Amino acid sequence: MNGQTVSVGGRQDGGGGADPMALDHAAHRVVLKDFLDAIRRGREPAVSGRSAPAAQ
């Protein structure tokens, strides 16, 4: 080890981890729209709270 820094590949600072606001939120919008519609119509939402932990 001589203290030299070696970089392989390009910079990796452009993803969602570096900037969470860069993530696409379209899927979240669909789930929220369905949830609000379920409340208005008195039905079960397409995605239940019970299924959420499995997705995480």
PDB file of N, H, CA, C and O in Angstrom:
ATOM      1  N   MET A   1       0.833  -1.184   0.000  1.00  0.00           N
ATOM      2  CA  MET A   1       0.000   0.000   0.000  1.00  0.00           C
ATOM      3  C   MET A   1       0.877   1.246   0.000  1.00  0.00           C
ATOM      4  O   MET A   1       1.618   1.500   0.950  1.00  0.00           O
ATOM      5  N   ASN A   2       0.783   2.003  -1.057  1.00  0.00           N
ATOM      6  H   ASN A   2       0.181   1.797  -1.828  1.00  0.00           H
ATOM      7  CA  ASN A   2       1.606   3.197  -1.172  1.00  0.00           C
ATOM      8  C   ASN A   2       0.787   4.482  -1.059  1.00  0.00           C
ATOM      9  O   ASN A   2       1.320   5.566  -1.297  1.00  0.00           O
ATOM     10  N   GLY A   3      -0.502   4.387  -0.701  1.00  0.00           N
ATOM     11  H   GLY A   3      -0.935   3.507  -0.508  1.00  0.00           H
ATOM     12  CA  GLY A   3      -1.342   5.576  -0.554  1.00  0.00           C
ATOM     13  C   GLY A   3      -1.978   6.062  -1.844  1.00  0.00           C
ATOM     14  O   GLY A   3      -2.706   7.054  -1.855  1.00  0.00           O
ATOM     15  N   GLN A   4      -1.697   5.358  -2.927  1.00  0.00           N
ATOM     16  H   GLN A   4      -1.105   4.552  -2.918  1.00  0.00           H
ATOM     17  CA  GLN A   4      -2.250   5.749  -4.221  1.00  0.00           C
ATOM     18  C   GLN A   4      -3.754   5.436  -4.263  1.00  0.00           C
ATOM     19  O   GLN A   4      -4.188   4.388  -3.785  1.00  0.00           O
ATOM     20  N   THR A   5      -4.538   6.346  -4.834  1.00  0.00           N
ATOM     21  H   THR A   5      -4.186   7.198  -5.223  1.00  0.00           H
ATOM     22  CA  THR A   5      -5.971   6.135  -5.002  1.00  0.00           C
ATOM     23  C   THR A   5      -6.238   5.685  -6.432  1.00  0.00           C
ATOM     24  O   THR A   5      -5.790   6.317  -7.389  1.00  0.00           O
ATOM     25  N   VAL A   6      -6.969   4.593  -6.564  1.00  0.00           N
ATOM     26  H   VAL A   6      -7.333   4.080  -5.787  1.00  0.00           H
ATOM     27  CA  VAL A   6      -7.296   4.066  -7.881  1.00  0.00           C
ATOM     28  C   VAL A   6      -8.808   4.062  -8.019  1.00  0.00           C
ATOM     29  O   VAL A   6      -9.510   3.531  -7.158  1.00  0.00           O
ATOM     30  N   SER A   7      -9.312   4.650  -9.096  1.00  0.00           N
ATOM     31  H   SER A   7      -8.742   5.081  -9.795  1.00  0.00           H
ATOM     32  CA  SER A   7     -10.746   4.656  -9.371  1.00  0.00           C
ATOM     33  C   SER A   7     -11.030   3.789 -10.579  1.00  0.00           C
ATOM     34  O   SER A   7     -10.312   3.835 -11.577  1.00  0.00           O
ATOM     35  N   VAL A   8     -12.087   2.995 -10.477  1.00  0.00           N
ATOM     36  H   VAL A   8     -12.670   2.958  -9.665  1.00  0.00           H
ATOM     37  CA  VAL A   8     -12.484   2.134 -11.574  1.00  0.00           C
ATOM     38  C   VAL A   8     -13.880   2.544 -12.001  1.00  0.00           C
ATOM     39  O   VAL A   8     -14.777   2.615 -11.161  1.00  0.00           O
ATOM     40  N   GLY A   9     -14.094   2.816 -13.280  1.00  0.00           N
ATOM     41  H   GLY A   9     -13.365   2.758 -13.963  1.00  0.00           H
ATOM     42  CA  GLY A   9     -15.404   3.217 -13.771  1.00  0.00           C
ATOM     43  C   GLY A   9     -15.650   4.694 -13.529  1.00  0.00           C
ATOM     44  O   GLY A   9     -14.796   5.411 -13.006  1.00  0.00           O
ATOM     45  N   GLY A  10     -16.838   5.131 -13.923  1.00  0.00           N
ATOM     46  H   GLY A  10     -17.531   4.549 -14.348  1.00  0.00           H
ATOM     47  CA  GLY A  10     -17.205   6.535 -13.763  1.00  0.00           C
ATOM     48  C   GLY A  10     -17.739   6.830 -12.377  1.00  0.00           C
ATOM     49  O   GLY A  10     -17.855   5.940 -11.535  1.00  0.00           O
ATOM     50  N   ARG A  11     -18.060   8.084 -12.155  1.00  0.00           N
ATOM     51  H   ARG A  11     -17.966   8.807 -12.839  1.00  0.00           H
ATOM     52  CA  ARG A  11     -18.634   8.483 -10.870  1.00  0.00           C
ATOM     53  C   ARG A  11     -19.995   7.853 -10.700  1.00  0.00           C
ATOM     54  O   ARG A  11     -20.738   7.705 -11.671  1.00  0.00           O
ATOM     55  N   GLN A  12     -20.329   7.484  -9.496  1.00  0.00           N
ATOM     56  H   GLN A  12     -19.726   7.603  -8.707  1.00  0.00           H
ATOM     57  CA  GLN A  12     -21.583   6.795  -9.209  1.00  0.00           C
ATOM     58  C   GLN A  12     -22.495   7.651  -8.338  1.00  0.00           C
ATOM     59  O   GLN A  12     -23.211   7.117  -7.491  1.00  0.00           O
ATOM     60  N   ASP A  13     -22.483   8.959  -8.527  1.00  0.00           N
ATOM     61  H   ASP A  13     -21.902   9.393  -9.215  1.00  0.00           H
ATOM     62  CA  ASP A  13     -23.263   9.824  -7.650  1.00  0.00           C
ATOM     63  C   ASP A  13     -24.540  10.340  -8.293  1.00  0.00           C
ATOM     64  O   ASP A  13     -25.091  11.342  -7.838  1.00  0.00           O
ATOM     65  N   GLY A  14     -25.024   9.678  -9.343  1.00  0.00           N
ATOM     66  H   GLY A  14     -24.576   8.863  -9.712  1.00  0.00           H
ATOM     67  CA  GLY A  14     -26.208  10.187 -10.018  1.00  0.00           C
ATOM     68  C   GLY A  14     -27.469   9.397  -9.748  1.00  0.00           C
ATOM     69  O   GLY A  14     -28.515   9.728 -10.307  1.00  0.00           O
ATOM     70  N   GLY A  15     -27.421   8.374  -8.921  1.00  0.00           N
ATOM     71  H   GLY A  15     -26.571   8.106  -8.467  1.00  0.00           H
ATOM     72  CA  GLY A  15     -28.588   7.529  -8.678  1.00  0.00           C
ATOM     73  C   GLY A  15     -29.493   8.062  -7.589  1.00  0.00           C
ATOM     74  O   GLY A  15     -29.236   9.114  -7.003  1.00  0.00           O
ATOM     75  N   GLY A  16     -30.559   7.321  -7.326  1.00  0.00           N
ATOM     76  H   GLY A  16     -30.769   6.466  -7.803  1.00  0.00           H
ATOM     77  CA  GLY A  16     -31.522   7.706  -6.312  1.00  0.00           C
ATOM     78  C   GLY A  16     -30.950   7.743  -4.918  1.00  0.00           C
ATOM     79  O   GLY A  16     -31.426   8.502  -4.073  1.00  0.00           O
ATOM     80  N   GLY A  17     -29.915   6.922  -4.654  1.00  0.00           N
ATOM     81  H   GLY A  17     -29.529   6.306  -5.340  1.00  0.00           H
ATOM     82  CA  GLY A  17     -29.296   6.941  -3.339  1.00  0.00           C
ATOM     83  C   GLY A  17     -28.616   8.261  -3.060  1.00  0.00           C
ATOM     84  O   GLY A  17     -28.610   8.738  -1.925  1.00  0.00           O
ATOM     85  N   ALA A  18     -28.038   8.855  -4.100  1.00  0.00           N
ATOM     86  H   ALA A  18     -28.043   8.467  -5.022  1.00  0.00           H
ATOM     87  CA  ALA A  18     -27.371  10.139  -3.945  1.00  0.00           C
ATOM     88  C   ALA A  18     -28.376  11.284  -3.921  1.00  0.00           C
ATOM     89  O   ALA A  18     -28.167  12.295  -3.250  1.00  0.00           O
ATOM     90  N   ASP A  19     -29.466  11.114  -4.659  1.00  0.00           N
ATOM     91  H   ASP A  19     -29.636  10.293  -5.204  1.00  0.00           H
ATOM     92  CA  ASP A  19     -30.493  12.155  -4.740  1.00  0.00           C
ATOM     93  C   ASP A  19     -31.864  11.495  -4.775  1.00  0.00           C
ATOM     94  O   ASP A  19     -32.368  11.195  -5.858  1.00  0.00           O
ATOM     95  N   PRO A  20     -32.487  11.257  -3.609  1.00  0.00           N
ATOM     96  CA  PRO A  20     -33.789  10.598  -3.583  1.00  0.00           C
ATOM     97  C   PRO A  20     -34.852  11.294  -4.429  1.00  0.00           C
ATOM     98  O   PRO A  20     -35.793  10.646  -4.887  1.00  0.00           O
ATOM     99  N   MET A  21     -34.718  12.589  -4.643  1.00  0.00           N
ATOM    100  H   MET A  21     -33.954  13.116  -4.272  1.00  0.00           H
ATOM    101  CA  MET A  21     -35.704  13.306  -5.457  1.00  0.00           C
ATOM    102  C   MET A  21     -35.566  12.954  -6.939  1.00  0.00           C
ATOM    103  O   MET A  21     -36.437  13.301  -7.736  1.00  0.00           O
ATOM    104  N   ALA A  22     -34.483  12.271  -7.316  1.00  0.00           N
ATOM    105  H   ALA A  22     -33.775  11.990  -6.668  1.00  0.00           H
ATOM    106  CA  ALA A  22     -34.292  11.876  -8.707  1.00  0.00           C
ATOM    107  C   ALA A  22     -35.054  10.598  -9.050  1.00  0.00           C
ATOM    108  O   ALA A  22     -35.136  10.223 -10.220  1.00  0.00           O
ATOM    109  N   LEU A  23     -35.610   9.928  -8.046  1.00  0.00           N
ATOM    110  H   LEU A  23     -35.544  10.232  -7.096  1.00  0.00           H
ATOM    111  CA  LEU A  23     -36.365   8.705  -8.285  1.00  0.00           C
ATOM    112  C   LEU A  23     -37.699   9.020  -8.945  1.00  0.00           C
ATOM    113  O   LEU A  23     -38.274  10.086  -8.726  1.00  0.00           O
ATOM    114  N   ASP A  24     -38.186   8.088  -9.752  1.00  0.00           N
ATOM    115  H   ASP A  24     -37.719   7.222  -9.930  1.00  0.00           H
ATOM    116  CA  ASP A  24     -39.490   8.232 -10.391  1.00  0.00           C
ATOM    117  C   ASP A  24     -40.567   7.832  -9.382  1.00  0.00           C
ATOM    118  O   ASP A  24     -40.509   6.743  -8.811  1.00  0.00           O
ATOM    119  N   HIS A  25     -41.525   8.689  -9.167  1.00  0.00           N
ATOM    120  H   HIS A  25     -41.572   9.573  -9.631  1.00  0.00           H
ATOM    121  CA  HIS A  25     -42.574   8.442  -8.181  1.00  0.00           C
ATOM    122  C   HIS A  25     -43.896   8.019  -8.814  1.00  0.00           C
ATOM    123  O   HIS A  25     -44.929   8.031  -8.144  1.00  0.00           O
ATOM    124  N   ALA A  26     -43.880   7.650 -10.077  1.00  0.00           N
ATOM    125  H   ALA A  26     -43.041   7.640 -10.621  1.00  0.00           H
ATOM    126  CA  ALA A  26     -45.111   7.290 -10.784  1.00  0.00           C
ATOM    127  C   ALA A  26     -45.828   6.116 -10.118  1.00  0.00           C
ATOM    128  O   ALA A  26     -47.051   6.145  -9.980  1.00  0.00           O
ATOM    129  N   ALA A  27     -45.101   5.098  -9.707  1.00  0.00           N
ATOM    130  H   ALA A  27     -44.107   5.074  -9.819  1.00  0.00           H
ATOM    131  CA  ALA A  27     -45.736   3.937  -9.080  1.00  0.00           C
ATOM    132  C   ALA A  27     -46.414   4.326  -7.767  1.00  0.00           C
ATOM    133  O   ALA A  27     -47.494   3.823  -7.457  1.00  0.00           O
ATOM    134  N   HIS A  28     -45.792   5.213  -6.996  1.00  0.00           N
ATOM    135  H   HIS A  28     -44.914   5.621  -7.248  1.00  0.00           H
ATOM    136  CA  HIS A  28     -46.391   5.667  -5.744  1.00  0.00           C
ATOM    137  C   HIS A  28     -47.684   6.447  -6.019  1.00  0.00           C
ATOM    138  O   HIS A  28     -48.668   6.316  -5.290  1.00  0.00           O
ATOM    139  N   ARG A  29     -47.664   7.246  -7.067  1.00  0.00           N
ATOM    140  H   ARG A  29     -46.866   7.353  -7.659  1.00  0.00           H
ATOM    141  CA  ARG A  29     -48.860   8.023  -7.426  1.00  0.00           C
ATOM    142  C   ARG A  29     -50.027   7.106  -7.756  1.00  0.00           C
ATOM    143  O   ARG A  29     -51.162   7.382  -7.367  1.00  0.00           O
ATOM    144  N   VAL A  30     -49.760   6.018  -8.470  1.00  0.00           N
ATOM    145  H   VAL A  30     -48.838   5.794  -8.786  1.00  0.00           H
ATOM    146  CA  VAL A  30     -50.810   5.068  -8.843  1.00  0.00           C
ATOM    147  C   VAL A  30     -51.407   4.427  -7.592  1.00  0.00           C
ATOM    148  O   VAL A  30     -52.627   4.319  -7.468  1.00  0.00           O
ATOM    149  N   VAL A  31     -50.547   4.001  -6.664  1.00  0.00           N
ATOM    150  H   VAL A  31     -49.555   4.089  -6.764  1.00  0.00           H
ATOM    151  CA  VAL A  31     -51.024   3.367  -5.431  1.00  0.00           C
ATOM    152  C   VAL A  31     -51.838   4.359  -4.606  1.00  0.00           C
ATOM    153  O   VAL A  31     -52.899   4.008  -4.090  1.00  0.00           O
ATOM    154  N   LEU A  32     -51.355   5.584  -4.477  1.00  0.00           N
ATOM    155  H   LEU A  32     -50.492   5.869  -4.896  1.00  0.00           H
ATOM    156  CA  LEU A  32     -52.086   6.593  -3.706  1.00  0.00           C
ATOM    157  C   LEU A  32     -53.423   6.944  -4.353  1.00  0.00           C
ATOM    158  O   LEU A  32     -54.422   7.122  -3.656  1.00  0.00           O
ATOM    159  N   LYS A  33     -53.445   7.045  -5.667  1.00  0.00           N
ATOM    160  H   LYS A  33     -52.633   6.901  -6.233  1.00  0.00           H
ATOM    161  CA  LYS A  33     -54.699   7.338  -6.374  1.00  0.00           C
ATOM    162  C   LYS A  33     -55.716   6.225  -6.130  1.00  0.00           C
ATOM    163  O   LYS A  33     -56.889   6.497  -5.877  1.00  0.00           O
ATOM    164  N   ASP A  34     -55.268   4.975  -6.205  1.00  0.00           N
ATOM    165  H   ASP A  34     -54.315   4.753  -6.410  1.00  0.00           H
ATOM    166  CA  ASP A  34     -56.160   3.852  -5.942  1.00  0.00           C
ATOM    167  C   ASP A  34     -56.639   3.864  -4.496  1.00  0.00           C
ATOM    168  O   ASP A  34     -57.810   3.592  -4.233  1.00  0.00           O
ATOM    169  N   PHE A  35     -55.754   4.173  -3.559  1.00  0.00           N
ATOM    170  H   PHE A  35     -54.803   4.393  -3.772  1.00  0.00           H
ATOM    171  CA  PHE A  35     -56.116   4.223  -2.138  1.00  0.00           C
ATOM    172  C   PHE A  35     -57.198   5.263  -1.883  1.00  0.00           C
ATOM    173  O   PHE A  35     -58.175   4.993  -1.184  1.00  0.00           O
ATOM    174  N   LEU A  36     -57.021   6.447  -2.449  1.00  0.00           N
ATOM    175  H   LEU A  36     -56.227   6.666  -3.017  1.00  0.00           H
ATOM    176  CA  LEU A  36     -58.025   7.502  -2.268  1.00  0.00           C
ATOM    177  C   LEU A  36     -59.347   7.122  -2.922  1.00  0.00           C
ATOM    178  O   LEU A  36     -60.412   7.405  -2.373  1.00  0.00           O
ATOM    179  N   ASP A  37     -59.290   6.485  -4.086  1.00  0.00           N
ATOM    180  H   ASP A  37     -58.425   6.255  -4.532  1.00  0.00           H
ATOM    181  CA  ASP A  37     -60.510   6.035  -4.745  1.00  0.00           C
ATOM    182  C   ASP A  37     -61.215   4.980  -3.900  1.00  0.00           C
ATOM    183  O   ASP A  37     -62.443   4.971  -3.817  1.00  0.00           O
ATOM    184  N   ALA A  38     -60.444   4.087  -3.270  1.00  0.00           N
ATOM    185  H   ALA A  38     -59.447   4.094  -3.337  1.00  0.00           H
ATOM    186  CA  ALA A  38     -61.032   3.057  -2.410  1.00  0.00           C
ATOM    187  C   ALA A  38     -61.751   3.685  -1.222  1.00  0.00           C
ATOM    188  O   ALA A  38     -62.823   3.222  -0.833  1.00  0.00           O
ATOM    189  N   ILE A  39     -61.175   4.727  -0.645  1.00  0.00           N
ATOM    190  H   ILE A  39     -60.304   5.103  -0.960  1.00  0.00           H
ATOM    191  CA  ILE A  39     -61.833   5.421   0.470  1.00  0.00           C
ATOM    192  C   ILE A  39     -63.143   6.033  -0.010  1.00  0.00           C
ATOM    193  O   ILE A  39     -64.177   5.885   0.642  1.00  0.00           O
ATOM    194  N   ARG A  40     -63.100   6.723  -1.152  1.00  0.00           N
ATOM    195  H   ARG A  40     -62.260   6.844  -1.681  1.00  0.00           H
ATOM    196  CA  ARG A  40     -64.309   7.376  -1.671  1.00  0.00           C
ATOM    197  C   ARG A  40     -65.422   6.380  -1.972  1.00  0.00           C
ATOM    198  O   ARG A  40     -66.595   6.666  -1.733  1.00  0.00           O
ATOM    199  N   ARG A  41     -65.061   5.214  -2.496  1.00  0.00           N
ATOM    200  H   ARG A  41     -64.108   4.981  -2.690  1.00  0.00           H
ATOM    201  CA  ARG A  41     -66.067   4.228  -2.924  1.00  0.00           C
ATOM    202  C   ARG A  41     -66.361   3.171  -1.863  1.00  0.00           C
ATOM    203  O   ARG A  41     -67.231   2.322  -2.058  1.00  0.00           O
ATOM    204  N   GLY A  42     -65.642   3.217  -0.744  1.00  0.00           N
ATOM    205  H   GLY A  42     -64.935   3.907  -0.586  1.00  0.00           H
ATOM    206  CA  GLY A  42     -65.874   2.248   0.325  1.00  0.00           C
ATOM    207  C   GLY A  42     -65.457   0.836  -0.041  1.00  0.00           C
ATOM    208  O   GLY A  42     -66.109  -0.127   0.363  1.00  0.00           O
ATOM    209  N   ARG A  43     -64.393   0.701  -0.790  1.00  0.00           N
ATOM    210  H   ARG A  43     -63.863   1.483  -1.118  1.00  0.00           H
ATOM    211  CA  ARG A  43     -63.910  -0.626  -1.194  1.00  0.00           C
ATOM    212  C   ARG A  43     -62.496  -0.840  -0.651  1.00  0.00           C
ATOM    213  O   ARG A  43     -61.868   0.086  -0.139  1.00  0.00           O
ATOM    214  N   GLU A  44     -62.016  -2.055  -0.770  1.00  0.00           N
ATOM    215  H   GLU A  44     -62.527  -2.807  -1.187  1.00  0.00           H
ATOM    216  CA  GLU A  44     -60.646  -2.360  -0.379  1.00  0.00           C
ATOM    217  C   GLU A  44     -59.690  -1.829  -1.450  1.00  0.00           C
ATOM    218  O   GLU A  44     -59.989  -1.931  -2.640  1.00  0.00           O
ATOM    219  N   PRO A  45     -58.554  -1.267  -1.052  1.00  0.00           N
ATOM    220  CA  PRO A  45     -57.573  -0.826  -2.050  1.00  0.00           C
ATOM    221  C   PRO A  45     -56.916  -2.032  -2.712  1.00  0.00           C
ATOM    222  O   PRO A  45     -56.901  -3.125  -2.145  1.00  0.00           O
ATOM    223  N   ALA A  46     -56.378  -1.835  -3.900  1.00  0.00           N
ATOM    224  H   ALA A  46     -56.391  -0.948  -4.361  1.00  0.00           H
ATOM    225  CA  ALA A  46     -55.715  -2.923  -4.626  1.00  0.00           C
ATOM    226  C   ALA A  46     -54.493  -3.432  -3.863  1.00  0.00           C
ATOM    227  O   ALA A  46     -54.186  -4.623  -3.904  1.00  0.00           O
ATOM    228  N   VAL A  47     -53.796  -2.531  -3.167  1.00  0.00           N
ATOM    229  H   VAL A  47     -54.045  -1.563  -3.134  1.00  0.00           H
ATOM    230  CA  VAL A  47     -52.627  -2.906  -2.377  1.00  0.00           C
ATOM    231  C   VAL A  47     -52.981  -2.713  -0.911  1.00  0.00           C
ATOM    232  O   VAL A  47     -53.283  -1.601  -0.478  1.00  0.00           O
ATOM    233  N   SER A  48     -52.942  -3.799  -0.153  1.00  0.00           N
ATOM    234  H   SER A  48     -52.697  -4.702  -0.506  1.00  0.00           H
ATOM    235  CA  SER A  48     -53.323  -3.710   1.258  1.00  0.00           C
ATOM    236  C   SER A  48     -52.116  -3.378   2.130  1.00  0.00           C
ATOM    237  O   SER A  48     -50.967  -3.522   1.711  1.00  0.00           O
ATOM    238  N   GLY A  49     -52.396  -2.941   3.326  1.00  0.00           N
ATOM    239  H   GLY A  49     -53.329  -2.824   3.666  1.00  0.00           H
ATOM    240  CA  GLY A  49     -51.324  -2.701   4.286  1.00  0.00           C
ATOM    241  C   GLY A  49     -50.600  -3.978   4.656  1.00  0.00           C
ATOM    242  O   GLY A  49     -49.424  -3.955   5.018  1.00  0.00           O
ATOM    243  N   ARG A  50     -51.305  -5.091   4.563  1.00  0.00           N
ATOM    244  H   ARG A  50     -52.261  -5.110   4.269  1.00  0.00           H
ATOM    245  CA  ARG A  50     -50.688  -6.390   4.893  1.00  0.00           C
ATOM    246  C   ARG A  50     -49.640  -6.785   3.853  1.00  0.00           C
ATOM    247  O   ARG A  50     -48.689  -7.500   4.169  1.00  0.00           O
ATOM    248  N   SER A  51     -49.812  -6.326   2.628  1.00  0.00           N
ATOM    249  H   SER A  51     -50.584  -5.746   2.372  1.00  0.00           H
ATOM    250  CA  SER A  51     -48.845  -6.693   1.586  1.00  0.00           C
ATOM    251  C   SER A  51     -47.607  -5.798   1.604  1.00  0.00           C
ATOM    252  O   SER A  51     -46.590  -6.147   1.004  1.00  0.00           O
ATOM    253  N   ALA A  52     -47.674  -4.669   2.271  1.00  0.00           N
ATOM    254  H   ALA A  52     -48.501  -4.386   2.758  1.00  0.00           H
ATOM    255  CA  ALA A  52     -46.563  -3.722   2.274  1.00  0.00           C
ATOM    256  C   ALA A  52     -45.261  -4.310   2.861  1.00  0.00           C
ATOM    257  O   ALA A  52     -44.205  -4.135   2.255  1.00  0.00           O
ATOM    258  N   PRO A  53     -45.298  -4.997   4.014  1.00  0.00           N
ATOM    259  CA  PRO A  53     -44.038  -5.524   4.550  1.00  0.00           C
ATOM    260  C   PRO A  53     -43.337  -6.496   3.584  1.00  0.00           C
ATOM    261  O   PRO A  53     -42.108  -6.558   3.550  1.00  0.00           O
ATOM    262  N   ALA A  54     -44.111  -7.241   2.813  1.00  0.00           N
ATOM    263  H   ALA A  54     -45.109  -7.191   2.841  1.00  0.00           H
ATOM    264  CA  ALA A  54     -43.505  -8.184   1.868  1.00  0.00           C
ATOM    265  C   ALA A  54     -42.731  -7.447   0.782  1.00  0.00           C
ATOM    266  O   ALA A  54     -41.715  -7.940   0.292  1.00  0.00           O
ATOM    267  N   ALA A  55     -43.209  -6.273   0.411  1.00  0.00           N
ATOM    268  H   ALA A  55     -44.034  -5.872   0.809  1.00  0.00           H
ATOM    269  CA  ALA A  55     -42.534  -5.492  -0.628  1.00  0.00           C
ATOM    270  C   ALA A  55     -41.249  -4.850  -0.104  1.00  0.00           C
ATOM    271  O   ALA A  55     -40.351  -4.522  -0.880  1.00  0.00           O
ATOM    272  N   GLN A  56     -41.169  -4.676   1.196  1.00  0.00           N
ATOM    273  H   GLN A  56     -41.899  -4.942   1.826  1.00  0.00           H
ATOM    274  CA  GLN A  56     -39.999  -4.049   1.778  1.00  0.00           C
ATOM    275  C   GLN A  56     -38.944  -5.074   2.050  1.00  0.00           C
ATOM    276  O   GLN A  56     -37.869  -4.737   2.547  1.00  0.00           O
TER     277      GLN A  56
END
